[in-house]
Amino acid sequence: MESIVVIGGGVIGSSTAYHLAMAGLADAVTVLEPDPTYELAATPKSTGGVRVQFSVPENIRMSQYGHDFYGSFAERMAVDGEAPDIGMVRRGYLYLGQGRAHEQVLAANQRIQAAEGAQVLLLDAAEVKQRFPSIEVDDVTVGAFSPDDAIIDPHAALMGLRRKAISLGVTYRRDRAVALEARGRRVSVVALESGVRLEPRWVVNAANCWAPPLCEMVGMKVPVAPLHRATFYFECRAEFEQMPLVRHLGVSGSYRQEGRGFITGYTPYDARPGFCWDVDHSVFDEILWPSLARRVKAFEAIKPIRAWACHYDQNSLDQNLIIGAWPGHLENFLIACGLSGHGLQQAPAIGRALAELITHGRYQTIDLVRFGYQRVLDGQPLAETGPIA
């Protein structure tokens, strides 16, 4: 009998498997992943950011653990003397704003961040320009800069976690969960596409955008759906200072350095949810490029190189994680979905938290009770103020 079945072998599922293995339960864990190439997975196509600029304390704490985890990733994930390189670079995050409303939000957030031990600096327009001469600040009155925030290689992080979990004894099975059967307050059977029926003690739904249909199989409704995101890589001949990820709260899109060039992305938050693997290149030409050129004059002459589509598992209630069991209904079915673009950076803390629920019955490190499913049942959002992705 497979004691623990983790549905989804992406960064959340693999982090869960790793933390369970480190708790001594590797032999009990089976991870179901239908596509080990991760062609359609969100993780390898993400922006790769790890930031502390949140307003909800639990989000800050999760990212702080993400910083610690990814900062020592090579040592943690080494297998047979081979250490993975996730290319972690601490260039920082810079959120820009204009006017009193943005100033108040970023200042209030900075007080919360400081109380959690996160370093975030409030800058005026002149200070932004002094630090980053390439950035135009004619529409900027405030900037929030977190110098220690980082960018990592998301694919390398996923592969490192997966390889380490397997080396510790976790089983990865190329298969798909097609049905869940509940008996009483437990999910008793996970039926697979291959025809195999598993009878686990615990089931973890870490299937990202594919998590809601699995929840529906046991009558659990989550306000999560795929939200299309397009990402574009471009190059510019000009020379720049080292720049952080930059986003203006009143303007669409963000940008950050990526190798010899930059990446920028666009998420249409008001669009109808659902899978869409096409890239609309007019979004770059008509929305992102004008915004980029306004922020950095040299971006008036850039060359788009490639583009790709992925999806946020968007939580329409409050754009934050939903984690844990269904109170009063299913005791052994744990979910972790609705990350809304925060998945990579919060994956280490989420995997650890799920392992704690299984091994101890409660959270031991970061208390994530407020992110539980009960707030969905109660219709009480726990939302961020200011930046949401």
N, C-alpha and C positions, 0 to 999 in steps of 0.2 A: 504494500500500500504506500503510495506517495503521500507523505505526511503534510507537505506544504507544496501547493501548486501556485506558481507565479505566472499569471497570464500577461505576456508582453515582455520581450527581452530587450527593450530599449534601455535608456539610461536609468529610468526609475526602477524598472524590474531588475536590472542588473545590479543596481546599488542595493536593492532589497536582498537579492541573492547573496551578494558579497557580505553584507552586514550579518545576515543569518549564518553564513559560513563562519565568520569571525566569532560568532556566538556558539560555535560548536555544532551547528545543525546542517552542515553542508550535505551530508548523506541523505537528509530528509527532503531536500529541495529539488523540485523539477521546474524549470523555466520553459514555458511554451512560447516559441517564437517561430511563426510560419515562414519568415524570410530572413535568414541569417546575413543576407547582403544589405539589409535595411534600406532598400531602394526607395520605399515610400515613407520611411520613418522620419519623424520631425527632428530627432537629435542631430544627425549628421548635417542637416541643412540649417541649423540654428545660427544665430549671430555669435554665439560663444561667449557671452558676457557673464561676469560674476560681479554683482554690484550690491552695495549696502544702502543705496538710496531708495529706501522704502519708508512708509509712515506707520505701518503696523509692526510692532516690536518683534513678533514671531517671525515675520519675513526677514527682518534684519538679522536675527539670530541664525536663521537657516542659512542665509548667505555668508555669515561669518564662519559657520562650520564649513560651507563650501569653499571659502578662501583657504581655511586650514587644510581641508582634505585635498584640494587640487594643488595647493602649495607644496605638499609632501607626496604628490601622486606617484612620482617615480619610485620612491622608497616603498610606499604602500603596495604598489601594483607589480613590483618586480617578480618575475617568474624565471627560475633557473638562472639567476644572475642578469637577466635582460630586463631593463627598466624602460617603460614606455615614455615617450616625450610628447607632452601635450602642448608644448610651445607657449607656456603661460607667460604673458607680458602684462605688467602692471602700468598701463598708460592712463588709467582713470576714466571716470564718467563725468561729463559736463552737461548739466541741464541749464538752459537759458530761459529767461522769462522777461516779460515787459509789463510794467504797471504794478499797481498796488496789490492786486489779487495774486499775481504770481509771486511777488515779494513775500506776501504773508504766508502763502502755502509753503514755499521753500524754506522760510525761516522757521515755521512751526515744525516742519519735518526735520530740519537740522537739529532742533532741540531734542526731539525724540531720538534721533540717530546718535547724538552726543551722549545722551543718557545710557545708551546701549554700548558705548565705547567705540562707536564708528567715527572715523575721521571724515568730516565733510566740511568744506570751507565755503562760506558765503562771500561772493565777490561782486563788486560793482563792475560797470562796463569797462572802466579804465583798467581795472585789475585783470579782467578777462583778456583784454587786448595786450596787456603787458606780458602775460603768460603765454598767450597764443596769438602772435602777431598776424597770422593768416586769417583769423576769424573777424568778420565784420560785425560790429556791435551797434549799428545805428538804431536797431530795434530791440536793444537789450538794456535793461536796468538792473538785472540781478542774474547771477550765475551760482549754481551749487556744484562744487567740484569735489569729487571723492578721489584723491590721488592714488589710493591703493587698490582701487577696483581694477579688474583684470579681464583679459580676453584669453580664451583657451581654444585649442583645436577640438571641436565637439566630437568628431569621428574618432580621433585618437583616444579621447576620454572614454567613449562607449566601448571601443575595442579593448582598452586596457582593463576596464571593469569586468567585461565578459571573460576575457582570458584569465584574469586572476580568479574569478569565481569558479571557473572550470578547474583550474589548477588546485583549488581547495577541495574539490569533490562535488560541486554542484553539477547537476545534469541539465543540459540544454537539449530540448527535444524539438525537432523541426515538425511542428504540427499546429493545428488551430483549434481553439475551443469553439464548438458550434452549438452547444447546449449546456445549460446548468440545471440541475435538479435539486430542489430544496425539500427537506423533510424537517418539519418542526422549525426550530430556529437555526438550522444549519444547512449549508449547501453540502449535499451528500455525494453528488456525482458531477464530474466534469466530463462531458462527452466530447471526443475529438473527431476531427474530420477524417482521420484514418480509421475510425470505427472503434478505437480503444475507449474504454470507460475507466476513468480514474476516480478513486474514492478517497479524497484527501481529508485531513483534519482541519486544514486551513486553506483558504483560497484568497489570493491577492490579485485584485484587478488593477493592473498597471498598463493597460492597453492604450493609453493616451486617447486619441480621437476615436478609437474603436471601443473605448470603455463603456459609453452609454448603452449600446445595444446589449452588452453583457449584463449590465445592471437591470435592464428591462426584462431579461429572461427570468429574473427572480422577483419582479414586481417593484424594483427600486428605480425611481425616476430621478435623474440628475440633470440640472440645467446646463448641460455641457454639449457643445457641438463643434465640428470643425470650422475654423475661420481661416479663410485663404490669406496667405501672406506671400508677396513677391519680393525676391531679393535680387539685387543687381550688383555686379562687380564692374568697376570702371577704373581706368588709368588716366593719369594726368602727368604731363611732362615737367611741370613746375616742381621745385624743391620746397619741402615743407619742414617746419619743426615737428617734433614728435607730438601728435595730437591725440586726445582722448576720444572716446565715443561722444559725439555731440548731438544734442537734440534741443530744439526750441519748443517750449510747451505750447506755443500758439501756431506752430507751423508743422505741416505734414512731413514725416520722414525723419531719419537720423542718418549719420554716417560715421564710419570709423576706418582706420587704416587696416589694410589686409595685404601683407606682403608688399609687392611693388605698387599696389593700387589701393582702392577703397571699396567698401561695400556699403550699400544703402538699401533700405527696405521700406515697404509700404503695406500697411494693414488696413483694409477698409472696414472699420468697426461697425459701420451702419449697413454693411452688405448682408444679404441673406446667407445664413450659414449653410455649409455643405462642402463636399469635396470638389475641388477644382484644380486640376494639375496644369492648366494652361497659364502662360505668362502674357499679360497684356503689356506689350512694350510701349504703348502710348502713355502708360502710367509714368514711365521713366521720363519720356520726352515732355509731357505736358504738366506733370505734377512735381516730380522729384528734381529734375534738372534745374528748373527755375529756382526752386528752393535752395538747392546746392550752390548755384551761382550767386545767389543773394548772400549766402553765408560766407563763401570763400570766392573771391573774384577770379582766382585762377581756374575755378571749376567751370568757367564759361567755355573753356576749351578742354573737353575731356572725351575719352573714347570708351563707349560701352563695350565690354568684352563678352560677358555671358550673364545669364539670368536663370533663376530656378524658382519653383513654387514649393511651398510647404504649407503647413497648417498649425495654428494654435488650437489646443483643446480648450476652447474658450468657455469660461464659466459666465453665463449671462447674468447671474445673480450679483456677483461682485468682483469678477476677474481674479479670484484667488483659489488656492488649493481647497479641494474637498478630500478629507482623509479619515479613515477609520471605518467602523462598522455602522450598520443601520440600527440605531438604538431601539431595543424592544422587539426586534424582528429577527435579524440574522446576526449571530454571534461570531461566526467563523469566516465571514465574507468581508474582507477589508478592501477598501478602494483608495486610490490615490489618483485623482484626475482633476481637470479644470485649472491646470497651471497657468494657462493664458499667456504663455511666453516666458515663464519663470522656471521651466522644468530643469534645464541643465544645471543652473546654479543652485537650485534647491534639492536636486536629486540626492546628494550625499546625506543631507539631513532627513529627507523623506524616507530613504531606505533604512536609515538607522531607527527612525521613529516606528516604522512598520515592524522591524525586527523586535523592538522593545514591546510592542503590543502583543506579539506572538510569544515572546519568551518571558515577559513579566506581567502581562495583562494591563499595563499602563505605561505612559511615557516616563522615561527616566531622565532625559536630558532637557530637551526643549518641549515644553507643554504645548501641544497643538490641539487641545480640546476645543478651543474657539473655532478651529478650522474643520470641526466635525460636521457630519451630515445633519445634525440637529438644527443648525442654523438654516439649512435648506427647508426643512420641515416647518420651521417657525417663520420663514420668509424674512429673516433678519440678516441682511448683508453685512459683511465685514470688509469694507472696501478701503482701498488705498486713496490718498489724496495726492494730487500732483501726478508725477509720472506713473504710468501703469504698465509699461513694457520697455 
